[in-house]
Amino acid sequence: MEYQPTIGLEIHIELDTQSKMFCSCKNDPNEKYPNANICPICLGHPGTLPVINREAVRKVIKTGIVLNCQIPEHSKFDRRLYFYPDLPKGYQISQWDMPLCKEGFLKIDGKKIRIREIHLEEDVGRLIHEKDYSLVDFNRAGIPLMELDTEPDLRSAKEARRLAEELQLIVRYLGVSDADMEKGEMRCDANISLTKTKKLGTKVEIKNLNSFKAIERGIDYEIVRQTEILKSGKKVIQETRGWDDVRGATVTQREKGEAMFSPEPNLPPLHFANEEIREIWTETPELPQQRRKRFKKEYRLSEKEIELYISQKDLGEYFEKVVSELRDLIKTKKIEEKVKEEGLEKLVKLASNYISTDLQGLLKGTSVIGEDFLITPENFAEFVSMIYTGKISSRIAKTLLKEMFGTGADPSQIIEEKGLELMSDERELEKIVKKIVEGNPKPVEDYKKGKEAALQFLVGQVMKETKGRANPEIVQKILKNLLS
């Protein structure tokens, strides 16, 4: 590339707390009634005093710890002064020169992306623009908002998207936020400049990147736009642009103006003892990158399966519960065949295959947690063991899993009630095989000429005739005997 892009991200994440940042109002930005969760404090009425939400502070520090940040001993809040309709007080309580976390990093595909700082502030209201008028909803005003700013270390739109995706996973694993971009709980701005030298070019900020796809498309578009300007001999203008998802383009945006900061006089400075930081650190759960390594080493799954279980944490936990139940079945010798270590590996892969494909298809994007999901890990493990030991065919397995999904009944009960037992009686099967052989002379002739695919076709016809209940191994053996 003739011009080298330099990209930095500003990522805003609404924190999952019971109350707002500086008052006791309910933290529910998705409240369907406008201006339902408001009070004199979050509306900035004269004479009101803010109180710091301790839970929000701890969640920011927890995020900073896992992102390798320094946690300064002292921090404070400031007033960010500017006038805009979504800001009821005429200023936003934020942090300017003493953030809660600074100088961290996050590794993306082996590359270290530096994090300049993570600070805590209050969110602003939401503007609703109609044709002839505008409305403002203050339900969101005052919600704890964590802002993470990276250094300009990113070099492509794809890299920027990967960082945003990984950060979303991390805050979800930490229980800091759901970070649902569709609901506005995670929002991203990107700063982009192009240059041929080591000196940074003119920076353009893109706002309103409200999806991972928009982050990638918006940055790619801006790189092309700035490249064309520079190639034509013109200069890039430093400005703030918005992303228009419908047009697939960035557009010039009216700026709010330069903000000024002053110390917040109504809030005390913050001091953190080492003991408190260590206490927060001990609450850190297993993180996405650690889980990736463990799943690869412990279960030997494919990269695609691992990413599925990492991105859908609940599904990953369900998979591990199923594996635990399979181990118990082996330990108590409830699986009929003797299972060695390589047998366990096959069971694990079989379980993962059905969870990541058939079960996912039945779920249709819903979760394995909650009252609507009826298949217990114990029943799913029994289902997998039936396939492994040959009690049911793959065709019956699909029917059985669908019944389990709809009723929550255990697989043995369903098999008995629906008559899904596998046919293993050789005499009974031989009659059916002979019928299929008589009705398919050409595949029989092809097999006798050495075409192995013809044998599989005949097996398939038997399976079709028996609605998947025939034992395919016995069928194959009978066919070979008849046609030899």
C-alpha positions in Angstrom: 0.0 0.0 0.0 1.4 3.4 -1.1 0.0 5.2 2.0 0.3 3.6 5.4 -2.9 3.8 7.5 -2.6 4.6 11.2 -5.7 3.8 13.3 -6.7 4.3 16.9 -10.0 3.4 18.5 -12.1 5.0 21.2 -14.5 2.3 22.5 -17.4 3.3 24.9 -19.0 0.5 26.9 -22.0 1.0 29.2 -21.4 -0.8 32.5 -23.8 -3.4 33.9 -24.6 -1.9 37.3 -27.9 -1.7 39.3 -27.9 2.1 39.4 -26.6 5.0 37.4 -23.1 6.5 37.9 -23.9 9.3 40.3 -27.5 8.7 41.5 -29.8 5.8 42.6 -31.8 5.8 39.3 -32.2 2.4 37.7 -29.6 1.6 35.1 -31.8 0.5 32.2 -31.0 2.3 28.9 -33.5 0.1 27.1 -36.5 1.2 29.2 -39.4 1.5 26.7 -40.9 4.6 28.3 -38.9 7.8 27.7 -37.7 9.7 30.7 -38.9 7.0 33.2 -35.5 6.5 35.0 -34.6 10.0 35.9 -34.2 12.2 39.0 -33.0 15.7 39.9 -29.4 14.5 40.1 -29.1 13.0 36.6 -31.0 15.9 35.2 -28.5 18.3 36.9 -31.0 20.3 39.0 -29.5 23.1 41.2 -28.5 22.0 44.7 -28.2 18.3 43.9 -25.0 16.4 44.7 -23.6 13.3 42.9 -22.4 10.2 44.7 -19.8 7.8 43.1 -21.0 4.4 42.1 -18.4 2.1 43.7 -19.4 -0.9 41.6 -18.7 1.0 38.4 -15.3 2.0 39.6 -14.4 -1.6 40.5 -15.6 -2.9 37.1 -13.3 -0.4 35.2 -10.3 -1.4 37.4 -11.1 -5.1 36.8 -11.1 -4.5 33.1 -7.8 -2.5 33.4 -6.1 -5.3 35.3 -6.8 -8.0 32.7 -5.7 -5.5 29.9 -2.3 -5.2 31.6 -2.9 -1.6 32.7 -1.3 0.4 35.4 -3.8 1.3 38.2 -2.6 4.6 39.6 -2.8 5.1 43.3 -4.8 8.3 42.9 -7.6 9.3 40.5 -10.3 12.0 40.2 -13.3 13.1 38.3 -13.6 16.2 36.1 -16.2 18.3 34.4 -16.1 18.2 30.6 -17.8 21.5 29.7 -19.8 21.8 26.5 -23.4 22.6 25.5 -25.5 20.1 23.7 -29.2 19.1 24.1 -28.4 15.6 25.3 -26.4 17.0 28.2 -28.8 18.3 30.9 -26.2 19.8 33.2 -24.2 21.7 30.5 -21.2 19.5 31.5 -20.4 15.8 31.6 -18.7 14.3 34.6 -15.7 12.4 33.1 -12.0 12.0 33.7 -9.3 14.1 32.0 -5.8 13.8 33.3 -6.1 11.2 36.1 -7.9 8.1 34.6 -8.5 4.9 36.6 -6.3 2.8 34.2 -3.5 3.7 31.9 -0.7 2.3 29.7 -2.0 -1.2 29.1 -2.1 -3.5 26.0 -4.1 -6.2 24.4 -2.6 -8.8 22.0 -4.5 -9.4 18.8 -3.3 -12.3 16.7 0.1 -12.1 18.4 0.4 -8.3 17.9 0.5 -6.0 20.9 -2.0 -3.1 20.7 -1.2 -0.4 23.3 -4.0 1.0 25.4 -3.5 4.6 26.3 -6.1 4.8 29.1 -9.4 3.6 30.4 -11.5 6.2 32.1 -15.0 6.4 33.6 -17.7 8.9 32.9 -21.5 9.3 32.7 -23.4 8.7 29.5 -25.5 11.4 27.9 -29.2 11.4 26.8 -30.5 10.1 23.5 -31.8 12.5 20.8 -34.7 11.4 18.6 -34.9 13.5 15.4 -38.3 13.7 13.6 -39.1 15.6 10.5 -40.1 18.9 12.1 -38.8 18.5 15.6 -36.4 16.7 18.0 -37.0 14.9 21.2 -34.6 13.9 24.1 -34.8 10.8 26.3 -32.8 11.1 29.5 -33.1 7.4 30.5 -29.5 6.9 29.3 -28.2 10.1 30.9 -26.0 9.2 33.9 -25.4 5.6 33.1 -21.8 4.5 33.9 -19.8 4.6 30.7 -16.3 3.2 30.4 -14.1 4.6 27.6 -11.1 2.8 26.4 -8.6 4.6 24.1 -5.9 2.8 22.1 -2.7 4.2 20.8 -2.6 4.5 17.0 -1.1 1.0 16.6 -3.7 -0.5 14.3 -2.9 -0.8 10.6 -6.0 -2.2 9.0 -9.8 -2.2 9.3 -9.7 -6.0 9.9 -7.3 -5.5 12.8 -9.5 -2.8 14.3 -12.6 -5.1 14.1 -10.7 -8.0 15.7 -9.7 -5.8 18.6 -13.3 -4.6 19.2 -14.6 -8.2 19.0 -12.0 -9.5 21.5 -12.7 -6.6 23.9 -16.4 -7.4 23.7 -15.7 -11.0 24.7 -13.4 -9.9 27.6 -15.9 -7.5 29.2 -18.6 -10.2 28.8 -16.4 -12.8 30.5 -15.7 -10.3 33.3 -19.4 -9.6 33.8 -18.6 -5.9 33.2 -21.2 -5.4 30.4 -23.2 -7.3 27.9 -21.7 -4.9 25.3 -24.5 -5.4 22.9 -23.7 -3.1 19.9 -27.3 -3.4 18.6 -28.6 -1.9 21.8 -25.9 0.8 21.9 -24.2 -0.8 25.0 -20.9 -0.7 23.1 -20.1 2.1 20.6 -16.9 2.8 18.7 -15.2 5.8 17.2 -12.1 5.5 14.9 -9.3 7.9 14.3 -7.6 7.4 11.0 -4.7 9.0 9.2 -2.6 8.2 6.2 1.1 8.9 5.6 4.1 7.8 3.6 6.6 8.7 6.4 6.9 7.9 10.1 5.2 11.2 10.9 1.5 10.8 11.5 -0.9 12.3 8.8 -3.9 14.4 9.4 -6.4 12.7 11.7 -10.1 12.1 10.8 -12.5 10.8 13.4 -15.4 8.5 12.4 -18.3 8.4 14.7 -21.4 6.1 14.9 -19.7 2.8 14.2 -22.3 0.7 15.9 -21.5 -2.8 14.7 -18.4 -4.8 13.9 -19.3 -4.8 10.2 -19.6 -1.0 10.4 -16.2 -0.7 12.0 -14.5 -2.6 9.2 -16.5 -1.0 6.4 -16.2 2.5 7.8 -12.4 2.4 8.2 -11.9 0.7 4.8 -14.0 3.4 3.2 -12.1 6.2 5.0 -8.7 4.7 3.9 -9.8 4.7 0.3 -11.3 8.3 0.6 -8.1 9.7 2.1 -5.9 7.9 -0.4 -7.8 9.4 -3.3 -7.5 12.9 -1.8 -3.7 12.6 -1.2 -3.1 11.1 -4.7 -4.9 14.0 -6.3 -2.4 16.4 -4.6 -5.0 17.8 -2.1 -4.8 17.8 1.7 -7.0 15.8 4.1 -9.0 18.1 6.3 -9.0 17.3 10.0 -12.7 16.8 10.8 -15.3 14.5 12.5 -17.3 12.3 10.1 -20.2 10.1 10.7 -20.8 6.6 9.2 -23.9 6.3 7.0 -24.6 2.6 6.9 -27.2 2.8 4.2 -24.9 4.7 1.8 -21.9 2.8 2.9 -19.9 6.1 3.3 -18.6 8.5 5.8 -20.2 12.0 5.8 -19.1 15.3 7.3 -20.7 15.8 10.7 -21.4 18.9 12.7 -19.1 19.0 15.7 -20.0 19.7 19.3 -17.0 22.0 19.6 -13.9 21.8 21.7 -14.5 20.6 25.2 -12.9 22.3 28.2 -12.2 20.5 31.5 -12.2 21.6 35.1 -12.0 19.5 38.3 -15.3 18.2 39.6 -15.8 20.1 43.0 -18.6 17.9 44.3 -16.8 14.6 44.2 -13.8 13.6 46.4 -10.5 12.3 44.8 -10.1 8.5 44.7 -7.3 6.6 46.4 -6.7 2.9 45.9 -4.7 0.7 48.3 -2.7 -2.3 47.0 -4.9 -4.6 49.0 -8.1 -3.4 47.2 -6.4 -3.9 43.8 -5.3 -7.4 44.7 -8.9 -8.2 45.9 -10.3 -7.1 42.5 -7.6 -9.1 40.7 -8.6 -12.3 42.6 -12.2 -12.0 41.2 -10.9 -12.3 37.6 -12.4 -15.4 35.9 -10.9 -17.5 33.1 -10.6 -15.1 30.0 -11.2 -15.9 26.3 -7.5 -16.3 25.4 -6.9 -18.6 28.3 -10.0 -20.7 27.5 -8.9 -21.0 23.8 -5.6 -22.5 24.9 -7.2 -24.9 27.4 -9.9 -26.1 24.9 -7.2 -26.8 22.3 -5.0 -28.7 24.7 -7.8 -30.5 26.7 -10.3 -31.3 24.0 -8.3 -31.1 20.7 -11.1 -29.4 18.9 -11.0 -27.5 15.6 -10.3 -23.8 15.6 -13.9 -23.2 14.3 -15.4 -25.2 17.2 -13.2 -23.4 19.7 -14.2 -20.0 18.5 -17.9 -21.0 18.7 -17.5 -22.0 22.3 -15.5 -18.9 23.1 -17.9 -16.5 21.4 -20.9 -18.3 22.9 -19.7 -18.7 26.5 -22.9 -20.4 27.7 -22.6 -23.0 24.9 -19.0 -23.6 25.8 -20.0 -24.3 29.4 -22.7 -26.6 28.3 -20.2 -28.6 26.2 -17.9 -29.0 29.2 -20.8 -30.2 31.3 -21.6 -32.8 28.7 -18.0 -34.0 28.6 -18.0 -34.3 32.4 -21.1 -36.5 32.2 -19.4 -38.6 29.5 -16.5 -39.2 31.8 -18.9 -40.3 34.5 -20.5 -42.7 32.1 -17.1 -44.2 31.4 -16.2 -44.3 35.1 -19.4 -46.1 36.1 -19.1 -48.4 33.1 -22.6 -47.4 31.8 -21.1 -47.2 28.3 -21.2 -50.8 27.1 -17.9 -50.8 25.1 -14.6 -50.4 26.9 -13.5 -46.9 26.3 -9.8 -46.1 26.4 -8.3 -42.6 26.3 -8.6 -42.4 22.5 -12.2 -43.5 23.0 -12.9 -40.6 25.2 -11.4 -38.3 22.6 -13.8 -39.7 20.0 -16.7 -39.3 22.4 -15.7 -35.6 23.0 -15.4 -35.0 19.2 -18.8 -36.7 18.6 -20.4 -34.6 21.3 -18.9 -31.4 19.9 -20.0 -32.3 16.4 -23.6 -32.6 17.4 -23.6 -29.5 19.7 -22.0 -27.3 17.1 -24.2 -28.5 14.2 -27.5 -30.2 14.9 -28.1 -28.6 18.3 -27.1 -25.2 17.0 -29.7 -25.7 14.2 -32.4 -26.4 16.7 -31.5 -23.5 18.9 -31.7 -21.0 16.0 -29.7 -18.4 17.8 -31.3 -18.8 21.3 -29.3 -19.8 24.4 -28.8 -23.1 26.2 -29.5 -21.4 29.5 -33.0 -20.6 30.7 -36.3 -22.5 31.1 -36.9 -22.9 27.3 -33.9 -25.2 26.8 -34.8 -28.7 28.1 -31.9 -31.0 27.3 -29.8 -31.6 30.4 -26.1 -32.3 30.0 -26.7 -35.8 31.4 -29.3 -36.6 28.7 -27.1 -35.2 26.0 -24.2 -37.4 27.2 -26.4 -40.4 27.1 -27.5 -39.5 23.6 -23.9 -39.2 22.5 -23.0 -42.6 24.1 -25.9 -44.3 22.2 -24.4 -43.1 18.9 -20.9 -44.1 19.9 -21.9 -47.6 20.9 -24.1 -48.2 17.9 -27.4 -48.3 19.6 -28.8 -45.7 17.2 -27.9 -44.7 13.6 -27.0 -41.1 12.6 -30.4 -40.8 11.0 -32.2 -41.8 14.2 -29.9 -39.5 16.1 -31.3 -36.5 14.3 -34.9 -37.5 15.0 -34.1 -38.4 18.6 -32.3 -35.0 19.3 -35.3 -33.1 17.8 -37.6 -35.0 20.2 -35.3 -34.3 23.2 -35.2 -30.6 22.3 -39.0 -30.4 22.1 -39.9 -32.5 25.2 -36.8 -32.6 27.5 -37.3 -36.4 27.9 -34.3 -38.7 28.3 -33.3 -40.5 25.1 -34.0 -44.0 26.3 -37.6 -43.1 27.1 -38.1 -41.5 23.6 -36.6 -44.5 21.8 -39.0 -46.8 23.7 -42.1 -44.7 23.1 -41.4 -43.9 19.5 -40.1 -47.3 18.5 -36.7 -46.0 17.4 -34.7 -49.1 18.4 -31.9 -50.0 16.0 -32.7 -53.2 14.0 -29.8 -55.7 14.6 -31.6 -59.0 13.9 -29.7 -60.4 11.0 -32.6 -62.6 9.7 -35.0 -59.7 9.7 -32.4 -57.5 8.0 -31.5 -60.1 5.4 -35.1 -60.2 4.1 -35.0 -56.4 3.6 -31.5 -56.5 2.0 -32.7 -59.1 -0.5 -35.6 -57.0 -1.4 -33.4 -54.0 -2.1 -30.9 -56.1 -4.1 -33.7 -57.4 -6.3 -35.0 -53.9 -6.9 -31.7 -52.4 -7.8 -30.0 -54.6 -10.5 -27.7 -51.8 -11.9 -26.0 -50.8 -8.6 -25.6 -54.6 -7.8 -23.9 -55.0 -11.2 -21.7 -51.9 -10.6 -20.6 -53.2 -7.2 -19.6 -56.6 -8.7 -17.5 -54.6 -11.3 -15.6 -53.1 -8.4 -17.4 -49.8 -7.8 -17.5 -49.4 -4.0 -19.8 -46.4 -4.1 -22.5 -48.7 -5.4 -22.4 -50.6 -2.1 -22.9 -47.4 -0.1 -25.9 -46.6 -2.3 -27.4 -50.0 -1.5 -26.8 -49.5 2.2 -28.5 -46.1 1.9 -31.6 -47.8 0.3 -31.8 -50.2 3.2 -31.6 -47.4 5.7 -34.3 -45.6 3.8 -36.5 -48.7 3.8 -36.1 -49.1 7.5 -36.4 -45.3 8.3 -32.9 -45.3 9.6 -33.4 -48.1 12.1 -31.2 -50.7 10.4 -27.7 -51.2 11.9 -25.5 -50.0 8.9 -22.6 -52.3 9.8 -24.7 -55.4 9.8 -26.4 -54.3 6.6 -23.0 -53.9 4.9 -21.9 -57.3 6.1 -25.1 -59.0 4.7 -24.7 -57.2 1.4 -21.1 -58.2 0.9 -22.0 -61.8 1.7 -24.9 -61.8 -0.7 -23.0 -60.2 -3.6 -19.7 -62.0 -3.2 
